[in-house]
C-alpha cells in the first residue's frame, strides 16, 4: 500500500515567487527586526502571492520575513480565521476569540 502525503501551504510556484520577493527585501526586514520591541498585539500579514498569515505581533512578522526570506506586509486580519495560511495558522489565545 502506497500512501502519498500532500503538503499544506501555498502552491509551489507561488511559494517560490514569495521567496524571490523575500530575498529582495531581506536586509530591510532583518534591520527592522533588530530594533523592534515586541508588544504582543496580534497582526496579520499578506504575502506577495496573496497568502494571509497571523503573527503574534509586528516584530514576529519582521522576524519571520528576515529568517524565512519572505515578504509579508501588515494587513487587516480576516474575520474568518480559517483563511489564514495553514502552515502558520495561529493557535494561541490571541487568535481564539
N, C-alpha and C positions, 0 to 999 in steps of 0.2 A: 504494500500500500504506500503510495507516494502522497505526501501532504505538502502543499505549497502555502507559504506564508506571505501575505500581502502586507507590505509596509504601510503604515499610516503616514499621512502628511501630504504635501502638495505633489503633483506630478513631477517627475524628474526634470523635465525641460524647464518648468517654472522655478524649481529649486535651484537649478544651475544658473538661471538668469539672476536670481536673488544673490547668489554667491558672487557673481561678477560685479553686481552693483555694490555689494558689501566690501569687496576688495578696493573699489574706487574710493569708498568713504571711510575705510577702516581707521586711518590715522585720526580723522575727526572724532569718531565715536570713542576711540581709546583716550584721547585727550579730555573729552567731556566726562568720561567715566572716572578718570583720576581725580577730578576736582568736585565731583558730585557728592552731595550729602543725602543719604537715604532717609526718606520721610515716611515710608510705608503707606503712601497714598496710591492705591491701585490705578494703573493706567492700561490702556490698550494701544497696540501699535499695529500699523498696516505695512506690509512689505511692498516692494516694487511690483511683485506678482499679484498683489491683492489679498494675500492671506492676512487674517487678523489674529493677533496673539495677545494674551493677557500677561501682564508683568506685575510684580509686587509693587514697584514704583518706577519713576522715570529713570533713576540710576540703574535699576535692574535691566531696563531696556538698553541703556548705553553699554552696560557690561556685556549683555548678550550680543549686541551688534559688534562690539570690539572682539570678543573671544571667538565668536562663530563667523565673523566676517559677513554679517548681514546688514540690511539697511532698513530696519523697521523705524517708522516715524509715528509720533503720537497721533491718535485718532480717538473719536468718541467710542466708548465701549458699547457693543450691541446689547439690547435688552435680552435677546435670546443667546445665552452663553454657549449653546451648542454649536454656534457657527465659528467659535474660536478654533484655531488650528489644533488638531487632535494631539500633535506631538508636544504641545506646550500648554494644554488646557489647564488653567489654574485649579488647584484643588483645596487651597487654604480657605479659611473662613472669610477672608476679604471678598471672595467671589461667590460665596454660597448663599448670598442674601436673596 
